[in-house]
Amino acid sequence: MKTALMTAVATMMMAQVAFAADCMITVDRKACAGKEVEALKPYNGKNPTEETKSLDSAEACEKWADKTSKIVRKGTLTEKKVTVKFDGKDLGKSFSDKAACK
Protein backbone atom coordinates (compact mmCIF):
# COMPACT_ATOMS: atom_id res chain seq x y z
CA MET A 1 0.00 0.00 0.00
CA LYS A 2 2.78 2.44 0.89
CA THR A 3 4.56 1.71 -2.38
CA ALA A 4 1.42 2.35 -4.40
CA LEU A 5 0.77 5.61 -2.56
CA MET A 6 4.36 6.78 -3.00
CA THR A 7 4.23 5.93 -6.71
CA ALA A 8 0.98 7.85 -7.12
CA VAL A 9 2.40 10.91 -5.33
CA ALA A 10 5.60 10.79 -7.40
CA THR A 11 3.58 10.52 -10.61
CA MET A 12 1.42 13.50 -9.65
CA MET A 13 4.48 15.59 -8.81
CA MET A 14 6.12 14.77 -12.13
CA ALA A 15 2.93 15.61 -14.02
CA GLN A 16 2.88 19.06 -12.44
CA VAL A 17 6.44 19.86 -13.47
CA ALA A 18 6.28 22.04 -16.55
CA PHE A 19 8.80 21.43 -19.27
CA ALA A 20 10.50 24.29 -21.03
CA ALA A 21 10.92 24.29 -24.79
CA ASP A 22 12.13 26.76 -27.35
CA CYS A 23 9.63 29.31 -28.56
CA MET A 24 10.76 30.87 -31.82
CA ILE A 25 9.06 33.89 -33.32
CA THR A 26 9.67 35.42 -36.72
CA VAL A 27 8.94 39.13 -36.93
CA ASP A 28 8.31 40.79 -40.30
CA ARG A 29 8.10 44.58 -40.29
CA LYS A 30 6.84 46.95 -43.00
CA ALA A 31 8.25 50.43 -42.64
CA CYS A 32 6.49 53.65 -43.51
CA ALA A 33 7.67 55.18 -46.80
CA GLY A 34 10.97 56.95 -46.30
CA LYS A 35 11.43 55.47 -42.79
CA GLU A 36 12.99 52.14 -43.78
CA VAL A 37 16.46 52.85 -42.36
CA GLU A 38 15.07 54.29 -39.11
CA ALA A 39 12.55 51.46 -38.67
CA LEU A 40 15.07 48.66 -39.19
CA LYS A 41 18.07 50.26 -37.45
CA PRO A 42 17.46 48.44 -34.12
CA TYR A 43 17.62 45.15 -36.06
CA ASN A 44 20.83 45.98 -37.98
CA GLY A 45 18.77 46.49 -41.14
CA LYS A 46 17.53 42.88 -41.08
CA ASN A 47 13.96 41.99 -41.88
CA PRO A 48 12.47 39.58 -41.02
CA THR A 49 14.15 38.75 -37.71
CA GLU A 50 13.94 35.71 -35.45
CA GLU A 51 13.99 35.53 -31.67
CA THR A 52 14.01 32.50 -29.38
CA LYS A 53 13.03 32.12 -25.73
CA SER A 54 12.72 29.09 -23.49
CA LEU A 55 9.08 28.98 -22.32
CA ASP A 56 6.90 26.49 -20.45
CA SER A 57 3.96 26.16 -22.84
CA ALA A 58 2.59 26.85 -26.29
CA GLU A 59 0.17 29.30 -24.66
CA ALA A 60 3.04 31.30 -23.14
CA CYS A 61 4.72 31.26 -26.54
CA GLU A 62 1.59 32.62 -28.22
CA LYS A 63 1.26 35.31 -25.55
CA TRP A 64 4.84 36.45 -26.20
CA ALA A 65 4.21 36.49 -29.97
CA ASP A 66 1.03 38.53 -29.53
CA LYS A 67 2.80 41.06 -27.29
CA THR A 68 5.72 41.30 -29.73
CA SER A 69 3.37 41.99 -32.64
CA LYS A 70 2.25 45.34 -31.20
CA ILE A 71 3.74 48.37 -32.93
CA VAL A 72 5.42 50.51 -30.30
CA ARG A 73 7.23 53.05 -32.48
CA LYS A 74 4.23 54.59 -34.21
CA GLY A 75 5.10 56.59 -37.31
CA THR A 76 7.98 54.33 -38.38
CA LEU A 77 6.16 51.05 -38.98
CA THR A 78 2.94 50.56 -40.87
CA GLU A 79 2.61 46.83 -40.22
CA LYS A 80 4.17 44.12 -38.07
CA LYS A 81 3.49 40.38 -38.40
CA VAL A 82 4.70 37.65 -36.06
CA THR A 83 4.62 33.89 -36.68
CA VAL A 84 5.35 31.41 -33.93
CA LYS A 85 6.83 27.93 -33.40
CA PHE A 86 6.94 26.06 -30.12
CA ASP A 87 9.21 23.07 -29.59
CA GLY A 88 9.96 23.12 -33.33
CA LYS A 89 6.29 22.88 -34.34
CA ASP A 90 4.51 25.62 -36.26
CA LEU A 91 1.50 26.61 -34.16
CA GLY A 92 -0.35 27.73 -37.29
CA LYS A 93 -1.04 31.16 -35.85
CA SER A 94 0.17 34.61 -36.69
CA PHE A 95 -0.27 37.90 -34.90
CA SER A 96 -0.22 41.34 -36.47
CA ASP A 97 -0.70 45.03 -35.90
CA LYS A 98 -1.11 47.99 -38.24
CA ALA A 99 -0.54 51.68 -37.70
CA ALA A 100 -0.93 54.81 -39.76
CA CYS A 101 2.18 56.52 -41.05
CA LYS A 102 2.63 60.16 -40.03
MOJO-V789117 format. One record per backbone hydrogen bond with DSSP energy under -1.0 kcal/mol. CO is the residue of the C=O (numbers start at 1). NH is the residue of the N-H. If there is no record, write none. Layout:
# MOJO-V789117
[[CO;NH] [CO;NH]]
This chain:
# MOJO-V789117
[[1;5] [2;6] [3;7] [4;8] [5;9] [6;10] [7;11] [8;12] [9;13] [10;14] [11;15] [12;16] [21;55] [22;87] [23;53] [24;85] [25;51] [26;83] [27;49] [28;81] [30;78] [30;79] [32;35] [35;39] [36;40] [37;41] [40;43] [40;45] [41;44] [43;46] [49;27] [51;25] [53;23] [55;21] [57;61] [58;62] [59;63] [60;64] [61;65] [62;66] [63;67] [64;68] [65;69] [67;70] [72;74] [73;76] [73;77] [76;32] [78;99] [79;30] [80;97] [81;28] [82;95] [83;26] [84;91] [85;24] [86;89] [89;86] [93;84] [95;82] [97;80]]
